[in-house]
Amino acid sequence: GDNISKIGRIAAIADSFAAMISKRPYAQIKDPLAAAQELANDTKRYDTRYTAPLRNALLLKEIAIPDLEQKK
């Protein structure tokens, strides 16, 4: 874990978050805030220095994610 670069940590979070909020044949689309919370809670795999700001920005509505379910 400690050998992973900052950009690698951010990329892992972005990749996982994008997958969680996108339509997939093997899993339901997750609400963006729920997905961000799940990442923030997974402290063994993801760095909270980067997951917490994502979660907090969604909580405070500083960023918005379009409703991907509408785009079928």
All heavy atoms as TSV, in Angstrom:
chain	resi	resn	atom	element	x	y	z
A	1	GLY	N	N	0.748	-1.198	0.000
A	1	GLY	CA	C	0.000	0.000	0.000
A	1	GLY	C	C	0.794	1.271	0.000
A	1	GLY	O	O	0.461	2.191	-0.716
A	2	ASP	N	N	1.874	1.364	0.814
A	2	ASP	CA	C	2.622	2.616	0.929
A	2	ASP	C	C	3.420	2.948	-0.325
A	2	ASP	O	O	3.833	4.080	-0.517
A	2	ASP	CB	C	3.558	2.574	2.134
A	2	ASP	CG	C	2.806	2.603	3.453
A	2	ASP	OD1	O	1.650	3.063	3.463
A	2	ASP	OD2	O	3.381	2.172	4.472
A	3	ASN	N	N	3.653	1.971	-1.187
A	3	ASN	CA	C	4.436	2.187	-2.400
A	3	ASN	C	C	3.595	2.704	-3.560
A	3	ASN	O	O	4.135	2.971	-4.625
A	3	ASN	CB	C	5.129	0.891	-2.820
A	3	ASN	CG	C	6.148	0.455	-1.792
A	3	ASN	OD1	O	6.733	1.281	-1.104
A	3	ASN	ND2	N	6.364	-0.837	-1.687
A	4	ILE	N	N	2.298	2.829	-3.364
A	4	ILE	CA	C	1.422	3.307	-4.435
A	4	ILE	C	C	1.460	4.831	-4.462
A	4	ILE	O	O	1.278	5.487	-3.436
A	4	ILE	CB	C	-0.022	2.802	-4.238
A	4	ILE	CG1	C	-0.039	1.272	-4.232
A	4	ILE	CG2	C	-0.936	3.349	-5.319
A	4	ILE	CD1	C	-1.365	0.672	-3.835
A	5	SER	N	N	1.694	5.391	-5.642
A	5	SER	CA	C	1.796	6.846	-5.777
A	5	SER	C	C	0.450	7.517	-5.518
A	5	SER	O	O	-0.603	6.877	-5.560
A	5	SER	CB	C	2.274	7.203	-7.189
A	5	SER	OG	O	1.273	6.885	-8.133
A	6	LYS	N	N	0.521	8.815	-5.301
A	6	LYS	CA	C	-0.695	9.607	-5.099
A	6	LYS	C	C	-1.615	9.485	-6.310
A	6	LYS	O	O	-2.813	9.266	-6.165
A	6	LYS	CB	C	-0.330	11.075	-4.867
A	6	LYS	CG	C	-1.525	11.966	-4.617
A	6	LYS	CD	C	-1.170	13.439	-4.616
A	6	LYS	CE	C	-0.296	13.831	-3.465
A	6	LYS	NZ	N	-0.122	15.306	-3.365
A	7	ILE	N	N	-1.046	9.599	-7.503
A	7	ILE	CA	C	-1.875	9.511	-8.714
A	7	ILE	C	C	-2.462	8.112	-8.850
A	7	ILE	O	O	-3.601	7.950	-9.290
A	7	ILE	CB	C	-1.097	9.948	-9.985
A	7	ILE	CG1	C	-2.059	10.211	-11.138
A	7	ILE	CG2	C	-0.074	8.939	-10.387
A	7	ILE	CD1	C	-2.869	11.440	-11.010
A	8	GLY	N	N	-1.730	7.092	-8.441
A	8	GLY	CA	C	-2.246	5.725	-8.471
A	8	GLY	C	C	-3.414	5.547	-7.519
A	8	GLY	O	O	-4.408	4.881	-7.846
A	9	ARG	N	N	-3.323	6.145	-6.347
A	9	ARG	CA	C	-4.400	6.063	-5.354
A	9	ARG	C	C	-5.662	6.770	-5.869
A	9	ARG	O	O	-6.771	6.265	-5.741
A	9	ARG	CB	C	-3.962	6.683	-4.036
A	9	ARG	CG	C	-2.889	5.889	-3.336
A	9	ARG	CD	C	-2.296	6.688	-2.169
A	9	ARG	NE	N	-1.134	6.025	-1.656
A	9	ARG	CZ	C	-1.142	5.169	-0.639
A	9	ARG	NH1	N	-2.261	4.890	-0.022
A	9	ARG	NH2	N	-0.037	4.596	-0.239
A	10	ILE	N	N	-5.470	7.947	-6.461
A	10	ILE	CA	C	-6.603	8.710	-6.993
A	10	ILE	C	C	-7.227	7.967	-8.177
A	10	ILE	O	O	-8.457	7.896	-8.296
A	10	ILE	CB	C	-6.159	10.133	-7.369
A	10	ILE	CG1	C	-5.779	10.909	-6.099
A	10	ILE	CG2	C	-7.253	10.867	-8.151
A	10	ILE	CD1	C	-5.066	12.227	-6.358
A	11	ALA	N	N	-6.384	7.398	-9.031
A	11	ALA	CA	C	-6.892	6.657	-10.189
A	11	ALA	C	C	-7.710	5.443	-9.746
A	11	ALA	O	O	-8.753	5.139	-10.346
A	11	ALA	CB	C	-5.737	6.222	-11.085
A	12	ALA	N	N	-7.264	4.756	-8.713
A	12	ALA	CA	C	-8.000	3.593	-8.208
A	12	ALA	C	C	-9.380	4.001	-7.698
A	12	ALA	O	O	-10.383	3.330	-7.964
A	12	ALA	CB	C	-7.211	2.904	-7.099
A	13	ILE	N	N	-9.443	5.113	-6.996
A	13	ILE	CA	C	-10.727	5.607	-6.482
A	13	ILE	C	C	-11.630	6.024	-7.634
A	13	ILE	O	O	-12.812	5.667	-7.675
A	13	ILE	CB	C	-10.497	6.774	-5.503
A	13	ILE	CG1	C	-9.811	6.255	-4.236
A	13	ILE	CG2	C	-11.810	7.479	-5.167
A	13	ILE	CD1	C	-9.200	7.338	-3.377
A	14	ALA	N	N	-11.073	6.753	-8.591
A	14	ALA	CA	C	-11.872	7.209	-9.737
A	14	ALA	C	C	-12.403	6.029	-10.538
A	14	ALA	O	O	-13.575	6.014	-10.931
A	14	ALA	CB	C	-11.032	8.124	-10.623
A	15	ASP	N	N	-11.560	5.031	-10.767
A	15	ASP	CA	C	-11.971	3.855	-11.524
A	15	ASP	C	C	-13.080	3.098	-10.803
A	15	ASP	O	O	-14.099	2.737	-11.405
A	15	ASP	CB	C	-10.767	2.953	-11.763
A	15	ASP	CG	C	-11.113	1.737	-12.582
A	15	ASP	OD1	O	-11.610	1.893	-13.713
A	15	ASP	OD2	O	-10.892	0.609	-12.082
A	16	SER	N	N	-12.893	2.871	-9.526
A	16	SER	CA	C	-13.902	2.145	-8.747
A	16	SER	C	C	-15.205	2.929	-8.676
A	16	SER	O	O	-16.290	2.363	-8.839
A	16	SER	CB	C	-13.386	1.848	-7.337
A	16	SER	OG	O	-12.299	0.957	-7.399
A	17	PHE	N	N	-15.105	4.233	-8.432
A	17	PHE	CA	C	-16.302	5.068	-8.336
A	17	PHE	C	C	-17.069	5.056	-9.657
A	17	PHE	O	O	-18.293	4.874	-9.672
A	17	PHE	CB	C	-15.909	6.496	-7.949
A	17	PHE	CG	C	-17.074	7.423	-7.780
A	17	PHE	CD1	C	-17.899	7.323	-6.676
A	17	PHE	CD2	C	-17.339	8.408	-8.723
A	17	PHE	CE1	C	-18.986	8.187	-6.511
A	17	PHE	CE2	C	-18.415	9.268	-8.566
A	17	PHE	CZ	C	-19.233	9.154	-7.458
A	18	ALA	N	N	-16.355	5.223	-10.765
A	18	ALA	CA	C	-17.006	5.217	-12.079
A	18	ALA	C	C	-17.714	3.891	-12.333
A	18	ALA	O	O	-18.837	3.863	-12.849
A	18	ALA	CB	C	-15.986	5.498	-13.171
A	19	ALA	N	N	-17.072	2.797	-11.962
A	19	ALA	CA	C	-17.700	1.485	-12.156
A	19	ALA	C	C	-18.943	1.337	-11.292
A	19	ALA	O	O	-19.958	0.806	-11.746
A	19	ALA	CB	C	-16.699	0.372	-11.834
A	20	MET	N	N	-18.877	1.821	-10.064
A	20	MET	CA	C	-19.999	1.662	-9.132
A	20	MET	C	C	-21.237	2.448	-9.554
A	20	MET	O	O	-22.360	2.023	-9.292
A	20	MET	CB	C	-19.562	2.093	-7.723
A	20	MET	CG	C	-18.493	1.199	-7.134
A	20	MET	SD	S	-17.716	1.921	-5.680
A	20	MET	CE	C	-18.885	1.424	-4.424
A	21	ILE	N	N	-21.038	3.594	-10.205
A	21	ILE	CA	C	-22.190	4.433	-10.556
A	21	ILE	C	C	-22.631	4.238	-12.005
A	21	ILE	O	O	-23.496	4.956	-12.496
A	21	ILE	CB	C	-21.929	5.925	-10.262
A	21	ILE	CG1	C	-20.821	6.489	-11.140
A	21	ILE	CG2	C	-21.612	6.131	-8.785
A	21	ILE	CD1	C	-20.719	8.004	-11.115
A	22	SER	N	N	-22.024	3.260	-12.680
A	22	SER	CA	C	-22.350	2.983	-14.081
A	22	SER	C	C	-23.145	1.695	-14.217
A	22	SER	O	O	-23.072	0.813	-13.365
A	22	SER	CB	C	-21.059	2.859	-14.894
A	22	SER	OG	O	-20.332	4.057	-14.850
A	23	LYS	N	N	-23.863	1.600	-15.327
A	23	LYS	CA	C	-24.632	0.394	-15.621
A	23	LYS	C	C	-23.664	-0.748	-15.941
A	23	LYS	O	O	-22.778	-0.604	-16.783
A	23	LYS	CB	C	-25.559	0.648	-16.803
A	23	LYS	CG	C	-26.477	-0.495	-17.105
A	23	LYS	CD	C	-27.416	-0.130	-18.231
A	23	LYS	CE	C	-28.329	-1.295	-18.540
A	23	LYS	NZ	N	-29.204	-0.994	-19.650
A	24	ARG	N	N	-23.839	-1.871	-15.239
A	24	ARG	CA	C	-23.012	-3.053	-15.458
A	24	ARG	C	C	-23.913	-4.266	-15.506
A	24	ARG	O	O	-24.933	-4.307	-14.827
A	24	ARG	CB	C	-22.014	-3.236	-14.308
A	24	ARG	CG	C	-21.074	-2.058	-14.147
A	24	ARG	CD	C	-20.360	-2.102	-12.832
A	24	ARG	NE	N	-21.322	-1.750	-11.784
A	24	ARG	CZ	C	-21.115	-1.904	-10.498
A	24	ARG	NH1	N	-20.011	-2.432	-10.061
A	24	ARG	NH2	N	-22.025	-1.561	-9.626
A	25	PRO	N	N	-23.583	-5.262	-16.292
A	25	PRO	CA	C	-24.444	-6.441	-16.391
A	25	PRO	C	C	-24.472	-7.273	-15.106
A	25	PRO	O	O	-25.411	-8.019	-14.868
A	25	PRO	CB	C	-23.842	-7.244	-17.543
A	25	PRO	CG	C	-22.458	-6.749	-17.692
A	25	PRO	CD	C	-22.446	-5.323	-17.200
A	26	TYR	N	N	-23.481	-7.112	-14.257
A	26	TYR	CA	C	-23.355	-7.951	-13.062
A	26	TYR	C	C	-23.692	-7.238	-11.751
A	26	TYR	O	O	-23.638	-7.845	-10.691
A	26	TYR	CB	C	-21.929	-8.522	-12.970
A	26	TYR	CG	C	-20.868	-7.451	-13.022
A	26	TYR	CD1	C	-20.438	-6.820	-11.864
A	26	TYR	CD2	C	-20.320	-7.056	-14.231
A	26	TYR	CE1	C	-19.478	-5.833	-11.903
A	26	TYR	CE2	C	-19.349	-6.075	-14.282
A	26	TYR	CZ	C	-18.937	-5.470	-13.112
A	26	TYR	OH	O	-17.985	-4.483	-13.166
A	27	ALA	N	N	-24.054	-5.961	-11.808
A	27	ALA	CA	C	-24.372	-5.238	-10.569
A	27	ALA	C	C	-25.273	-4.040	-10.863
A	27	ALA	O	O	-25.245	-3.477	-11.956
A	27	ALA	CB	C	-23.094	-4.760	-9.895
A	28	GLN	N	N	-26.060	-3.669	-9.872
A	28	GLN	CA	C	-26.942	-2.515	-9.964
A	28	GLN	C	C	-26.129	-1.222	-9.933
A	28	GLN	O	O	-25.046	-1.162	-9.370
A	28	GLN	CB	C	-27.898	-2.504	-8.763
A	28	GLN	CG	C	-28.836	-3.677	-8.691
A	28	GLN	CD	C	-30.015	-3.489	-9.615
A	28	GLN	OE1	O	-30.402	-2.384	-9.932
A	28	GLN	NE2	N	-30.589	-4.606	-10.045
A	29	ILE	N	N	-26.692	-0.184	-10.546
A	29	ILE	CA	C	-26.100	1.150	-10.432
A	29	ILE	C	C	-26.257	1.609	-8.987
A	29	ILE	O	O	-27.327	1.478	-8.401
A	29	ILE	CB	C	-26.808	2.143	-11.374
A	29	ILE	CG1	C	-26.555	1.772	-12.828
A	29	ILE	CG2	C	-26.366	3.570	-11.097
A	29	ILE	CD1	C	-27.339	2.624	-13.814
A	30	LYS	N	N	-25.185	2.164	-8.429
A	30	LYS	CA	C	-25.261	2.693	-7.068
A	30	LYS	C	C	-25.450	4.203	-7.117
A	30	LYS	O	O	-24.966	4.880	-8.025
A	30	LYS	CB	C	-23.973	2.376	-6.303
A	30	LYS	CG	C	-23.808	0.909	-6.029
A	30	LYS	CD	C	-22.650	0.671	-5.094
A	30	LYS	CE	C	-22.520	-0.838	-4.936
A	30	LYS	NZ	N	-22.200	-1.220	-3.622
A	31	ASP	N	N	-26.128	4.701	-6.126
A	31	ASP	CA	C	-26.248	6.137	-5.939
A	31	ASP	C	C	-24.837	6.698	-5.724
A	31	ASP	O	O	-24.038	6.094	-4.992
A	31	ASP	CB	C	-27.131	6.414	-4.721
A	31	ASP	CG	C	-27.154	7.872	-4.368
A	31	ASP	OD1	O	-27.805	8.635	-5.097
A	31	ASP	OD2	O	-26.502	8.242	-3.364
A	32	PRO	N	N	-24.480	7.827	-6.353
A	32	PRO	CA	C	-23.122	8.356	-6.204
A	32	PRO	C	C	-22.692	8.576	-4.750
A	32	PRO	O	O	-21.562	8.245	-4.389
A	32	PRO	CB	C	-23.170	9.675	-6.973
A	32	PRO	CG	C	-24.195	9.428	-8.024
A	32	PRO	CD	C	-25.249	8.582	-7.336
A	33	LEU	N	N	-23.571	9.096	-3.917
A	33	LEU	CA	C	-23.200	9.309	-2.524
A	33	LEU	C	C	-22.966	7.980	-1.816
A	33	LEU	O	O	-22.008	7.840	-1.052
A	33	LEU	CB	C	-24.253	10.132	-1.787
A	33	LEU	CG	C	-23.953	10.440	-0.321
A	33	LEU	CD1	C	-22.602	11.128	-0.157
A	33	LEU	CD2	C	-25.071	11.284	0.272
A	34	ALA	N	N	-23.805	6.993	-2.076
A	34	ALA	CA	C	-23.619	5.669	-1.470
A	34	ALA	C	C	-22.307	5.043	-1.930
A	34	ALA	O	O	-21.584	4.426	-1.135
A	34	ALA	CB	C	-24.795	4.760	-1.799
A	35	ALA	N	N	-21.980	5.216	-3.205
A	35	ALA	CA	C	-20.725	4.676	-3.728
A	35	ALA	C	C	-19.528	5.366	-3.072
A	35	ALA	O	O	-18.566	4.705	-2.656
A	35	ALA	CB	C	-20.673	4.851	-5.243
A	36	ALA	N	N	-19.588	6.683	-2.958
A	36	ALA	CA	C	-18.499	7.429	-2.325
A	36	ALA	C	C	-18.347	7.031	-0.861
A	36	ALA	O	O	-17.226	6.891	-0.358
A	36	ALA	CB	C	-18.748	8.931	-2.444
A	37	GLN	N	N	-19.472	6.814	-0.173
A	37	GLN	CA	C	-19.419	6.396	1.223
A	37	GLN	C	C	-18.790	5.006	1.346
A	37	GLN	O	O	-17.994	4.756	2.238
A	37	GLN	CB	C	-20.829	6.388	1.828
A	37	GLN	CG	C	-20.851	6.086	3.310
A	37	GLN	CD	C	-20.140	7.153	4.119
A	37	GLN	OE1	O	-20.411	8.343	3.966
A	37	GLN	NE2	N	-19.223	6.749	4.967
A	38	GLU	N	N	-19.157	4.122	0.431
A	38	GLU	CA	C	-18.591	2.770	0.445
A	38	GLU	C	C	-17.072	2.815	0.246
A	38	GLU	O	O	-16.330	2.103	0.930
A	38	GLU	CB	C	-19.248	1.937	-0.657
A	38	GLU	CG	C	-18.908	0.475	-0.589
A	38	GLU	CD	C	-19.700	-0.335	-1.588
A	38	GLU	OE1	O	-20.913	-0.076	-1.785
A	38	GLU	OE2	O	-19.107	-1.255	-2.174
A	39	LEU	N	N	-16.619	3.646	-0.669
A	39	LEU	CA	C	-15.178	3.790	-0.876
A	39	LEU	C	C	-14.500	4.371	0.361
A	39	LEU	O	O	-13.425	3.915	0.761
A	39	LEU	CB	C	-14.907	4.682	-2.084
A	39	LEU	CG	C	-15.306	4.117	-3.447
A	39	LEU	CD1	C	-15.153	5.185	-4.522
A	39	LEU	CD2	C	-14.510	2.882	-3.788
A	40	ALA	N	N	-15.116	5.377	0.968
A	40	ALA	CA	C	-14.543	6.000	2.163
A	40	ALA	C	C	-14.470	5.017	3.325
A	40	ALA	O	O	-13.544	5.072	4.144
A	40	ALA	CB	C	-15.357	7.232	2.561
A	41	ASN	N	N	-15.422	4.100	3.392
A	41	ASN	CA	C	-15.430	3.113	4.482
A	41	ASN	C	C	-14.430	1.986	4.260
A	41	ASN	O	O	-14.068	1.298	5.205
A	41	ASN	CB	C	-16.830	2.514	4.642
A	41	ASN	CG	C	-17.813	3.507	5.217
A	41	ASN	OD1	O	-17.438	4.503	5.803
A	41	ASN	ND2	N	-19.094	3.236	5.013
A	42	ASP	N	N	-13.993	1.790	3.022
A	42	ASP	CA	C	-13.066	0.701	2.703
A	42	ASP	C	C	-11.627	1.194	2.873
A	42	ASP	O	O	-10.887	1.383	1.910
A	42	ASP	CB	C	-13.316	0.201	1.280
A	42	ASP	CG	C	-12.582	-1.085	0.972
A	42	ASP	OD1	O	-11.720	-1.504	1.780
A	42	ASP	OD2	O	-12.850	-1.669	-0.090
A	43	THR	N	N	-11.231	1.372	4.120
A	43	THR	CA	C	-9.930	1.966	4.418
A	43	THR	C	C	-8.759	1.021	4.153
A	43	THR	O	O	-7.616	1.472	4.105
A	43	THR	CB	C	-9.886	2.441	5.876
A	43	THR	OG1	O	-10.142	1.333	6.742
A	43	THR	CG2	C	-10.915	3.529	6.127
A	44	LYS	N	N	-9.028	-0.245	3.958
A	44	LYS	CA	C	-7.940	-1.176	3.634
A	44	LYS	C	C	-7.532	-1.054	2.168
A	44	LYS	O	O	-6.377	-1.300	1.834
A	44	LYS	CB	C	-8.342	-2.616	3.940
A	44	LYS	CG	C	-8.429	-2.893	5.421
A	44	LYS	CD	C	-8.685	-4.342	5.694
A	44	LYS	CE	C	-8.743	-4.544	7.198
A	44	LYS	NZ	N	-8.776	-5.946	7.552
A	45	ARG	N	N	-8.465	-0.678	1.304
A	45	ARG	CA	C	-8.167	-0.605	-0.128
A	45	ARG	C	C	-8.007	0.817	-0.641
A	45	ARG	O	O	-7.319	1.040	-1.636
A	45	ARG	CB	C	-9.259	-1.313	-0.924
A	45	ARG	CG	C	-9.229	-2.801	-0.706
A	45	ARG	CD	C	-10.282	-3.581	-1.435
A	45	ARG	NE	N	-10.793	-2.969	-2.639
A	45	ARG	CZ	C	-11.796	-3.470	-3.334
A	45	ARG	NH1	N	-12.378	-4.579	-2.944
A	45	ARG	NH2	N	-12.224	-2.871	-4.411
A	46	TYR	N	N	-8.656	1.779	0.012
A	46	TYR	CA	C	-8.643	3.147	-0.498
A	46	TYR	C	C	-8.173	4.122	0.565
A	46	TYR	O	O	-8.487	3.981	1.738
A	46	TYR	CB	C	-10.035	3.547	-0.999
A	46	TYR	CG	C	-10.559	2.626	-2.066
A	46	TYR	CD1	C	-11.499	1.652	-1.765
A	46	TYR	CD2	C	-10.089	2.704	-3.371
A	46	TYR	CE1	C	-11.970	0.786	-2.744
A	46	TYR	CE2	C	-10.554	1.843	-4.351
A	46	TYR	CZ	C	-11.495	0.884	-4.026
A	46	TYR	OH	O	-11.947	0.031	-4.993
A	47	ASP	N	N	-7.460	5.136	0.138
A	47	ASP	CA	C	-6.886	6.140	1.029
A	47	ASP	C	C	-7.939	7.189	1.366
A	47	ASP	O	O	-8.446	7.871	0.471
A	47	ASP	CB	C	-5.691	6.774	0.326
A	47	ASP	CG	C	-4.845	7.637	1.223
A	47	ASP	OD1	O	-5.393	8.279	2.140
A	47	ASP	OD2	O	-3.622	7.670	1.011
A	48	THR	N	N	-8.221	7.344	2.637
A	48	THR	CA	C	-9.258	8.298	3.056
A	48	THR	C	C	-8.881	9.752	2.769
A	48	THR	O	O	-9.750	10.613	2.736
A	48	THR	CB	C	-9.609	8.147	4.548
A	48	THR	OG1	O	-8.421	8.322	5.320
A	48	THR	CG2	C	-10.220	6.803	4.832
A	49	ARG	N	N	-7.599	10.011	2.538
A	49	ARG	CA	C	-7.211	11.384	2.160
A	49	ARG	C	C	-7.861	11.780	0.840
A	49	ARG	O	O	-7.995	12.975	0.545
A	49	ARG	CB	C	-5.688	11.508	2.036
A	49	ARG	CG	C	-4.967	11.425	3.365
A	49	ARG	CD	C	-3.494	11.487	3.154
A	49	ARG	NE	N	-3.049	10.260	2.477
A	49	ARG	CZ	C	-1.783	9.996	2.179
A	49	ARG	NH1	N	-0.838	10.871	2.451
A	49	ARG	NH2	N	-1.463	8.871	1.590
A	50	TYR	N	N	-8.250	10.783	0.044
A	50	TYR	CA	C	-8.837	11.053	-1.271
A	50	TYR	C	C	-10.297	10.641	-1.369
A	50	TYR	O	O	-11.031	11.210	-2.166
A	50	TYR	CB	C	-8.000	10.378	-2.359
A	50	TYR	CG	C	-6.543	10.735	-2.221
A	50	TYR	CD1	C	-5.602	9.778	-1.891
A	50	TYR	CD2	C	-6.105	12.045	-2.372
A	50	TYR	CE1	C	-4.261	10.111	-1.724
A	50	TYR	CE2	C	-4.777	12.391	-2.207
A	50	TYR	CZ	C	-3.854	11.412	-1.881
A	50	TYR	OH	O	-2.545	11.757	-1.712
A	51	THR	N	N	-10.720	9.667	-0.575
A	51	THR	CA	C	-12.128	9.274	-0.624
A	51	THR	C	C	-13.010	10.243	0.162
A	51	THR	O	O	-14.132	10.516	-0.243
A	51	THR	CB	C	-12.343	7.844	-0.080
A	51	THR	OG1	O	-11.841	7.753	1.259
A	51	THR	CG2	C	-11.685	6.812	-0.972
A	52	ALA	N	N	-12.493	10.754	1.258
A	52	ALA	CA	C	-13.294	11.672	2.083
A	52	ALA	C	C	-13.680	12.945	1.332
A	52	ALA	O	O	-14.837	13.373	1.405
A	52	ALA	CB	C	-12.567	11.992	3.389
A	53	PRO	N	N	-12.764	13.576	0.590
A	53	PRO	CA	C	-13.182	14.771	-0.160
A	53	PRO	C	C	-14.262	14.484	-1.205
A	53	PRO	O	O	-15.157	15.307	-1.402
A	53	PRO	CB	C	-11.888	15.247	-0.818
A	53	PRO	CG	C	-10.800	14.714	0.062
A	53	PRO	CD	C	-11.313	13.393	0.554
A	54	LEU	N	N	-14.187	13.332	-1.845
A	54	LEU	CA	C	-15.238	12.961	-2.803
A	54	LEU	C	C	-16.575	12.838	-2.092
A	54	LEU	O	O	-17.576	13.423	-2.517
A	54	LEU	CB	C	-14.876	11.644	-3.504
A	54	LEU	CG	C	-15.958	11.044	-4.398
A	54	LEU	CD1	C	-16.294	11.975	-5.561
A	54	LEU	CD2	C	-15.531	9.672	-4.896
A	55	ARG	N	N	-16.588	12.087	-1.010
A	55	ARG	CA	C	-17.825	11.911	-0.241
A	55	ARG	C	C	-18.350	13.247	0.258
A	55	ARG	O	O	-19.540	13.545	0.129
A	55	ARG	CB	C	-17.573	10.964	0.940
A	55	ARG	CG	C	-18.828	10.702	1.776
A	55	ARG	CD	C	-18.514	10.193	3.165
A	55	ARG	NE	N	-17.657	11.148	3.841
A	55	ARG	CZ	C	-16.644	10.804	4.627
A	55	ARG	NH1	N	-16.335	9.544	4.835
A	55	ARG	NH2	N	-15.913	11.731	5.207
A	56	ASN	N	N	-17.481	14.062	0.811
A	56	ASN	CA	C	-17.906	15.343	1.373
A	56	ASN	C	C	-18.435	16.294	0.298
A	56	ASN	O	O	-19.407	17.001	0.518
A	56	ASN	CB	C	-16.760	15.992	2.143
A	56	ASN	CG	C	-16.399	15.209	3.384
A	56	ASN	OD1	O	-17.175	14.377	3.869
A	56	ASN	ND2	N	-15.202	15.440	3.896
A	57	ALA	N	N	-17.807	16.292	-0.871
A	57	ALA	CA	C	-18.279	17.155	-1.962
A	57	ALA	C	C	-19.673	16.741	-2.413
A	57	ALA	O	O	-20.514	17.599	-2.713
A	57	ALA	CB	C	-17.300	17.104	-3.130
A	58	LEU	N	N	-19.931	15.435	-2.438
A	58	LEU	CA	C	-21.275	14.967	-2.789
A	58	LEU	C	C	-22.276	15.300	-1.684
A	58	LEU	O	O	-23.404	15.708	-1.967
A	58	LEU	CB	C	-21.257	13.465	-3.078
A	58	LEU	CG	C	-20.587	13.072	-4.392
A	58	LEU	CD1	C	-20.289	11.588	-4.418
A	58	LEU	CD2	C	-21.450	13.469	-5.566
A	59	LEU	N	N	-21.862	15.119	-0.431
A	59	LEU	CA	C	-22.747	15.441	0.699
A	59	LEU	C	C	-23.147	16.917	0.690
A	59	LEU	O	O	-24.302	17.254	0.940
A	59	LEU	CB	C	-22.055	15.134	2.030
A	59	LEU	CG	C	-22.223	13.751	2.600
A	59	LEU	CD1	C	-21.295	13.552	3.797
A	59	LEU	CD2	C	-23.649	13.484	3.002
A	60	LEU	N	N	-22.178	17.779	0.443
A	60	LEU	CA	C	-22.418	19.222	0.469
A	60	LEU	C	C	-22.957	19.753	-0.861
A	60	LEU	O	O	-23.130	20.958	-1.024
A	60	LEU	CB	C	-21.129	19.957	0.834
A	60	LEU	CG	C	-20.570	19.627	2.221
A	60	LEU	CD1	C	-19.194	20.252	2.406
A	60	LEU	CD2	C	-21.535	20.078	3.301
A	61	LYS	N	N	-23.168	18.831	-1.804
A	61	LYS	CA	C	-23.679	19.177	-3.130
A	61	LYS	C	C	-22.775	20.170	-3.852
A	61	LYS	O	O	-23.231	21.020	-4.609
A	61	LYS	CB	C	-25.118	19.675	-3.049
A	61	LYS	CG	C	-26.057	18.623	-2.469
A	61	LYS	CD	C	-27.489	19.072	-2.541
A	61	LYS	CE	C	-28.442	18.164	-1.825
A	61	LYS	NZ	N	-28.449	16.792	-2.132
A	62	GLU	N	N	-21.458	20.045	-3.588
A	62	GLU	CA	C	-20.480	20.864	-4.295
A	62	GLU	C	C	-20.224	20.320	-5.697
A	62	GLU	O	O	-19.756	21.051	-6.561
A	62	GLU	CB	C	-19.171	20.926	-3.504
A	62	GLU	CG	C	-19.319	21.676	-2.195
A	62	GLU	CD	C	-18.083	21.621	-1.326
A	62	GLU	OE1	O	-17.196	20.786	-1.582
A	62	GLU	OE2	O	-18.016	22.414	-0.378
A	63	ILE	N	N	-20.499	19.040	-5.880
A	63	ILE	CA	C	-20.435	18.433	-7.198
A	63	ILE	C	C	-21.708	17.625	-7.396
A	63	ILE	O	O	-22.334	17.173	-6.441
A	63	ILE	CB	C	-19.197	17.528	-7.395
A	63	ILE	CG1	C	-19.169	16.396	-6.364
A	63	ILE	CG2	C	-17.927	18.327	-7.372
A	63	ILE	CD1	C	-18.074	15.374	-6.606
A	64	ALA	N	N	-22.093	17.460	-8.634
A	64	ALA	CA	C	-23.279	16.681	-8.951
A	64	ALA	C	C	-22.917	15.674	-10.033
A	64	ALA	O	O	-22.143	15.963	-10.934
A	64	ALA	CB	C	-24.404	17.590	-9.433
A	65	ILE	N	N	-23.473	14.503	-9.907
A	65	ILE	CA	C	-23.278	13.435	-10.887
A	65	ILE	C	C	-24.598	13.273	-11.630
A	65	ILE	O	O	-25.640	13.101	-11.007
A	65	ILE	CB	C	-22.899	12.101	-10.188
A	65	ILE	CG1	C	-21.710	12.293	-9.218
A	65	ILE	CG2	C	-22.617	11.033	-11.230
A	65	ILE	CD1	C	-20.415	12.699	-9.835
A	66	PRO	N	N	-24.574	13.316	-12.955
A	66	PRO	CA	C	-25.828	13.136	-13.705
A	66	PRO	C	C	-26.443	11.773	-13.403
A	66	PRO	O	O	-25.743	10.810	-13.105
A	66	PRO	CB	C	-25.410	13.212	-15.165
A	66	PRO	CG	C	-23.970	13.507	-15.183
A	66	PRO	CD	C	-23.431	13.465	-13.801
A	67	ASP	N	N	-27.745	11.708	-13.506
A	67	ASP	CA	C	-28.461	10.455	-13.282
A	67	ASP	C	C	-28.189	9.522	-14.448
A	67	ASP	O	O	-28.749	9.682	-15.524
A	67	ASP	CB	C	-29.955	10.723	-13.138
A	67	ASP	CG	C	-30.738	9.463	-12.759
A	67	ASP	OD1	O	-30.144	8.380	-12.665
A	67	ASP	OD2	O	-31.956	9.594	-12.564
A	68	LEU	N	N	-27.343	8.537	-14.230
A	68	LEU	CA	C	-26.938	7.640	-15.305
A	68	LEU	C	C	-28.009	6.628	-15.665
A	68	LEU	O	O	-27.967	6.059	-16.737
A	68	LEU	CB	C	-25.640	6.931	-14.914
A	68	LEU	CG	C	-24.455	7.859	-14.695
A	68	LEU	CD1	C	-23.253	7.087	-14.175
A	68	LEU	CD2	C	-24.097	8.594	-15.964
A	69	GLU	N	N	-28.966	6.410	-14.774
A	69	GLU	CA	C	-30.049	5.467	-15.089
A	69	GLU	C	C	-30.918	6.002	-16.211
A	69	GLU	O	O	-31.507	5.233	-16.952
A	69	GLU	CB	C	-30.899	5.192	-13.842
A	69	GLU	CG	C	-30.467	3.944	-13.128
A	69	GLU	CD	C	-31.460	3.563	-12.054
A	69	GLU	OE1	O	-32.400	2.812	-12.374
A	69	GLU	OE2	O	-31.280	4.024	-10.932
A	70	GLN	N	N	-30.994	7.297	-16.359
A	70	GLN	CA	C	-31.790	7.907	-17.409
A	70	GLN	C	C	-31.173	7.690	-18.784
A	70	GLN	O	O	-31.829	7.781	-19.793
A	70	GLN	CB	C	-31.947	9.404	-17.154
A	70	GLN	CG	C	-32.598	9.741	-15.835
A	70	GLN	CD	C	-34.047	9.327	-15.792
A	70	GLN	OE1	O	-34.728	9.339	-16.809
A	70	GLN	NE2	N	-34.544	8.972	-14.629
A	71	LYS	N	N	-29.866	7.392	-18.819
A	71	LYS	CA	C	-29.139	7.281	-20.080
A	71	LYS	C	C	-28.986	5.825	-20.494
A	71	LYS	O	O	-27.906	5.324	-20.673
A	71	LYS	CB	C	-27.764	7.916	-19.934
A	71	LYS	CG	C	-27.832	9.389	-19.635
A	71	LYS	CD	C	-26.480	9.981	-19.472
A	71	LYS	CE	C	-26.577	11.456	-19.166
A	71	LYS	NZ	N	-25.277	12.069	-19.038
A	72	LYS	N	N	-30.102	5.118	-20.666
A	72	LYS	CA	C	-30.063	3.701	-21.028
A	72	LYS	C	C	-29.911	3.526	-22.500
A	72	LYS	O	O	-30.368	4.176	-23.325
A	72	LYS	CB	C	-31.307	2.996	-20.529
A	72	LYS	CG	C	-31.314	2.924	-19.031
A	72	LYS	CD	C	-32.522	2.142	-18.567
A	72	LYS	CE	C	-32.476	2.080	-17.037
A	72	LYS	NZ	N	-33.581	1.398	-16.500
